[in-house]
């Protein structure tokens, strides 16, 4: 999954592939959100305030899991 780096005080990068959206936060933690429509990802990465859009459109709306490896490192993920 390729990262899209965003301008945010809390979010570092976001990636999307086949309904899965990964978010890496500036504190180093990463989460995978499931069944996310592409338009939600697109709106998030183009938002003027990525953090506000994340809270409005993603947080609490999709199933998620915390990842133990960076989703953008190119390595296989094991959770």
C-alpha positions in Angstrom: 0.0 0.0 0.0 1.4 3.4 -1.0 1.2 6.2 1.6 -0.2 9.6 0.9 1.5 12.1 3.2 -0.9 14.7 4.6 -0.5 18.0 6.3 -1.8 17.4 9.8 -0.6 17.9 13.4 -1.8 14.4 14.3 -1.9 12.2 11.1 1.3 11.4 9.1 0.1 9.3 6.2 -2.9 7.6 4.8 -3.2 4.7 2.3 -6.0 3.0 0.6 -6.4 -0.4 -1.2 -9.5 -2.4 -2.0 -11.7 -0.9 0.8 -9.0 -0.9 3.4 -7.6 2.4 4.6 -4.5 2.6 6.8 -3.7 5.6 8.9 -0.3 6.2 10.4 -0.4 8.8 13.2 2.5 11.1 14.1 3.0 9.2 17.4 4.0 6.1 15.4 0.8 4.1 15.8 -1.0 2.7 12.7 -4.6 1.5 12.3 -6.4 -0.3 9.5 -10.0 0.7 8.8 -12.2 -1.9 7.0 -14.9 -1.4 4.3 -14.1 2.3 3.7 -15.6 3.7 0.5 -13.0 5.3 -1.8 -14.8 8.7 -1.6 -14.2 8.8 2.2 -10.4 8.3 1.6 -10.4 10.8 -1.2 -12.2 13.4 0.9 -9.9 12.8 3.9 -6.6 13.3 2.0 -7.8 16.4 0.2 -9.4 18.0 3.3 -8.2 21.4 4.5 -8.2 19.9 8.0 -7.3 16.2 7.8 -7.8 15.8 11.5 -11.3 17.3 11.5 -12.3 15.2 8.5 -10.9 12.1 10.1 -13.1 12.7 13.2 -16.1 13.6 11.1 -15.9 10.8 8.5 -13.8 7.9 9.9 -13.5 7.7 13.6 -16.2 5.5 15.1 -17.8 4.8 11.7 -15.7 1.8 10.5 -14.3 -1.4 12.1 -10.6 -1.0 12.8 -7.6 -2.8 14.2 -4.3 -1.5 15.5 -1.4 -2.7 13.4 1.9 -3.9 14.9 3.9 -3.0 11.8 4.0 0.1 9.7 1.6 -0.5 6.8 3.8 1.5 4.5 7.0 -0.3 5.1 6.5 -2.8 2.4 6.7 -5.7 4.8 3.9 -8.2 5.4 1.6 -7.2 8.2 0.9 -9.6 11.1 -1.7 -8.5 13.7 
